[in-house]
Amino acid sequence: MTIRYFLLCLCLSVLVFEDAGAQIKSKYLRRFRSREFGFSIGATNLIGELGGANRIGSESFSLRDFDFPAVRPTLGFSMGFQVMDEGNVKTNLVIGYLRGNDKFTDYISRKQRNINYRSVLIELSEQFEYFLIQGKKTRTSYNLQTRNEKFSFKNLPFTLYVFTGIAGFYFNPQNQDKEGTWRNVKPYHTEGQGDVETRKKYNLVQISIPLGIGVKYPLGKGYSLGFEYGFRKTFTDYLDDASMTYFDEAYLLRNYGPKSVELSNPSGKPWLVAGQQRGDPRDKDVYLFALITLYRDMSRISRIRNFRF
């Protein structure tokens, strides 16, 4: 998957959502639809081959495999538009850091494997948010509910939503050698990627599908505070450069040098030979985001200045 292909998909999705917004018949939304900018801080985590729970990994995505010691910080920026009564479309740029280490688990087979990993993560996504509960907003009046009024979700002081979309991300896995030096590991072909027909080279730019849930609480004066938790379903199993079985060490030594052998089998265990399990290709890697975001509603500022859009 190339950067050019992803950017084309992203641009097309933006045009589709914007066209949908232009067709909205609501006079209120045409004049006052929300335009928000956000700044986020939070945490990210990888559910891959390394570390994890003290048991055999799940055959499908499971939060039981969440690796708390591998949690790392992240920050992000977003720009969102309300394009219909029930939803927003939002563009996100998130910069994070992924980490994994077999020392984080006591499960014997992974402990003996002894692989450790880190990678920068840069994600650009187009996200659609559907409101399950659309409560009060800073751009509306705050009429308190009286005893005689019927209950309404619109009187709740928060908005609850689910989201999905499309994302493109860049990663670059690094492994640490015995001298403590972090090395970009893809050029070492640790599992023979690209050297045999059944093991294709992996690209450092990939596509993922965001899925998650969020809540937003108004603070007043055009500001609101949000919390969002979600995961990204990827289509690669090489975020941590571990997926299949060990490769022939003689071949790696001859073609890529002794560092390739070391990074392929950092434990040095003599029984971890070609054909022995190194990862599990049945499931693709998943990474998670938990973000706290401060939003600024720019449509409120436009309204104050008597701008129309």
Secondary structure, DSSP 8 states (H G I E B T S, - for coil): --HHHHHHHHHHHHHHHHHHHHT---HHHHHH--EEEEEEEEEEEEESSSS-SSS---SS--GGG--GGG-EEEEEEEEEEEEETTEEEEEEEEEEEEEEEGGG---HHHHHH--EEEEEEEEEEEEEEEEEEE---TTS------TTS---GGGSS-EEEEEEEEEEEEE--EEE-TTS-EEE-GGG-TT-TTTBTTB----SEEEEEEEEEEEEEEEETTEEEEEEEEEEEES-S-TTS--SB---HHHHHHHH-HHHHHHH-TT--TT--TTSB-S-TTS--EEEEEEEEEEEEHHHHHHHTT---
